[in-house]
Amino acid sequence: MRRDLILMSLPPTYTRVVFAERPVGDIVPHKTFRIEPEHKLADLEPGEKQVLVAVDYLSLDPAMLLWLNENPYREPVRIGDTMDAEGLGTIVKTGKDSKWKVGQTVKGGFGWTEYAQMDDGAVALHEVPQGGQLLDFLGPLGNIGMTAYFGLFEIGKPKPGETLVVSGAAGAVGSLVCQLGVLKGLKVYAIAGSDEKVQWLEKELGVTKAFNYKNKDVYDQLKEHMGTFDVFFDNVGGEMLEFMLTRMNLHARIVICGGMSDYNNPTPSGIKGHLNLISARALMQGFLFFDYASKFGPAVAEMQQWLSEGKLKRKYYIVDGVKSAPEALPMLFSGGNTGKLIVRVSNIREGVETKE
Ligand SMILES: NC(=O)c1ccc[n+]([C@@H]2O[C@H](COP(=O)([O-])OP(=O)(O)OC[C@H]3O[C@@H](n4cnc5c(N)ncnc54)[C@H](OP(=O)(O)O)[C@@H]3O)[C@@H](O)[C@H]2O)c1
């Protein structure tokens, strides 16, 4: 978009969503967060080495729930601050010594806001790759993709022909893990929370078999069809993890990626079956994707290659407007999303293609 058109289209005010009250257990959307409209855009005038970004898309992630209280890996969000979030946006104004140009697309930690004033060094340029779309930087080519890639390959260490089982399989990370497993010649068993998700996993993503964990006989079905496994990529924890601890092959690997069933539980239940790890000589290991940052380059290139060859599919579940973020976030805990949950904030840039 031309610079003068962008400047003409800037509104006098913008909306942001702030963190209002620490939740105990579940989020209460309009109590936990507060929508603040009518902030003056003039207050976000970029300094010399700063830019003003019109936010296009924001990523909603389960870990956001952890950021609202004391947690083991980052400072909690402060009451009254704009809720943190990673996003993609368009530069609409630059400071006099900024290295960026109006119209460039950047990724950064903008937060739940329509406009963000950012330091030059806090944003990174993102150009749409061949065979991809902009949103892929919040999906397979972003943190989600790196979580799937390094969790599966570095911790799971699967060998062709082995059995992989994935919980939270129809979500952002899980759906990529399933496909990476298929690509690497594994037998892939997927667990998700609805029959529609089961159909999508089997028919579109090509897993060996998918299971709806809400069916009463799911454990019998898993015993019958999967039997035992070599790699379990766990996004959920709780009962399913407990069950999997009884279904391990010798030298099985359990990848602890997340614990959806416990994030909003003030007193997580813990596991009882860990002694089975001894007889199976098995490994259970947690990880954080950003520990592998030095290896992201080649991993992103490989993911991009698979995208451009049509070997990797992705689905975006898009909600509109920054005001919808507080009500959309709990969807991750009720299973409302299939694929990556995204907030579309504005459409200032022309030609943004979305595949919903
Ligand atoms: N270790 C890392 O570096 C790292 C990085 C990113 C994400 N993660 C973790 O990866 C996991 C997946 O994240 P994501 O962004 O891809 O989210 P997501 O899978 O897109 O969304 C979460 C899904 O989890 C399922 N779920 C929610 N509560 C559940 C429960 N009690 N029991 C079973 N399933 C439940 C829901 O689907 P159903 O309909 O199937 O229930 C929901 O759609 C999360 O635990 C997240 O914290 C870890």
PDBQT file of the ligand as one rigid body, heavy atoms in Angstrom, charges set to zero:
ROOT
HETATM    1  N1  LIG A 401       6.735 -26.638  24.932  1.00  0.00    +0.000 N 
HETATM    2  C1  LIG A 401       6.640 -25.600  24.115  1.00  0.00    +0.000 C 
HETATM    3  O1  LIG A 401       7.633 -24.941  23.756  1.00  0.00    +0.000 OA
HETATM    4  C2  LIG A 401       5.272 -25.214  23.612  1.00  0.00    +0.000 A 
HETATM    5  C3  LIG A 401       5.114 -24.202  22.648  1.00  0.00    +0.000 A 
HETATM    6  C4  LIG A 401       3.819 -23.932  22.157  1.00  0.00    +0.000 A 
HETATM    7  C5  LIG A 401       2.722 -24.638  22.648  1.00  0.00    +0.000 A 
HETATM    8  N2  LIG A 401       2.933 -25.577  23.620  1.00  0.00    +0.000 N 
HETATM    9  C6  LIG A 401       1.811 -26.354  24.160  1.00  0.00    +0.000 C 
HETATM   10  O2  LIG A 401       1.278 -27.145  23.125  1.00  0.00    +0.000 OA
HETATM   11  C7  LIG A 401      -0.087 -27.440  23.421  1.00  0.00    +0.000 C 
HETATM   12  C8  LIG A 401      -0.932 -27.143  22.195  1.00  0.00    +0.000 C 
HETATM   13  O3  LIG A 401      -0.883 -25.738  21.942  1.00  0.00    +0.000 OA
HETATM   14  P1  LIG A 401      -1.598 -25.134  20.661  1.00  0.00    +0.000 P 
HETATM   15  O4  LIG A 401      -1.216 -23.725  20.551  1.00  0.00    +0.000 OA
HETATM   16  O5  LIG A 401      -1.361 -26.038  19.524  1.00  0.00    +0.000 OA
HETATM   17  O6  LIG A 401      -3.130 -25.194  21.105  1.00  0.00    +0.000 OA
HETATM   18  P2  LIG A 401      -4.275 -25.929  20.308  1.00  0.00    +0.000 P 
HETATM   19  O7  LIG A 401      -3.900 -27.388  20.315  1.00  0.00    +0.000 OA
HETATM   20  O8  LIG A 401      -4.514 -25.252  19.032  1.00  0.00    +0.000 OA
HETATM   21  O9  LIG A 401      -5.553 -25.744  21.218  1.00  0.00    +0.000 OA
HETATM   22  C9  LIG A 401      -5.690 -26.479  22.364  1.00  0.00    +0.000 C 
HETATM   23  C10 LIG A 401      -6.542 -27.750  22.115  1.00  0.00    +0.000 C 
HETATM   24  O10 LIG A 401      -6.370 -28.611  23.223  1.00  0.00    +0.000 OA
HETATM   25  C11 LIG A 401      -7.532 -29.402  23.376  1.00  0.00    +0.000 C 
HETATM   26  N3  LIG A 401      -7.873 -29.437  24.796  1.00  0.00    +0.000 N 
HETATM   27  C12 LIG A 401      -8.167 -28.392  25.589  1.00  0.00    +0.000 A 
HETATM   28  N4  LIG A 401      -8.427 -28.808  26.845  1.00  0.00    +0.000 NA
HETATM   29  C13 LIG A 401      -8.316 -30.156  26.827  1.00  0.00    +0.000 A 
HETATM   30  C14 LIG A 401      -8.468 -31.176  27.808  1.00  0.00    +0.000 A 
HETATM   31  N5  LIG A 401      -8.793 -30.887  29.070  1.00  0.00    +0.000 N 
HETATM   32  N6  LIG A 401      -8.274 -32.465  27.428  1.00  0.00    +0.000 NA
HETATM   33  C15 LIG A 401      -7.943 -32.771  26.155  1.00  0.00    +0.000 A 
HETATM   34  N7  LIG A 401      -7.780 -31.850  25.187  1.00  0.00    +0.000 NA
HETATM   35  C16 LIG A 401      -7.958 -30.561  25.521  1.00  0.00    +0.000 A 
HETATM   36  C17 LIG A 401      -8.658 -28.728  22.581  1.00  0.00    +0.000 C 
HETATM   37  O11 LIG A 401      -9.010 -29.555  21.478  1.00  0.00    +0.000 OA
HETATM   38  P3  LIG A 401      -9.990 -30.820  21.638  1.00  0.00    +0.000 P 
HETATM   39  O12 LIG A 401     -11.240 -30.502  20.880  1.00  0.00    +0.000 OA
HETATM   40  O13 LIG A 401      -9.218 -31.919  21.019  1.00  0.00    +0.000 OA
HETATM   41  O14 LIG A 401     -10.270 -31.007  23.102  1.00  0.00    +0.000 OA
HETATM   42  C18 LIG A 401      -8.022 -27.441  22.062  1.00  0.00    +0.000 C 
HETATM   43  O15 LIG A 401      -8.440 -27.112  20.775  1.00  0.00    +0.000 OA
HETATM   44  C19 LIG A 401      -0.457 -26.591  24.633  1.00  0.00    +0.000 C 
HETATM   45  O16 LIG A 401      -0.389 -27.400  25.778  1.00  0.00    +0.000 OA
HETATM   46  C20 LIG A 401       0.631 -25.535  24.651  1.00  0.00    +0.000 C 
HETATM   47  O17 LIG A 401       0.838 -24.994  25.930  1.00  0.00    +0.000 OA
HETATM   48  C21 LIG A 401       4.167 -25.880  24.096  1.00  0.00    +0.000 A 
ENDROOT
TORSDOF 0
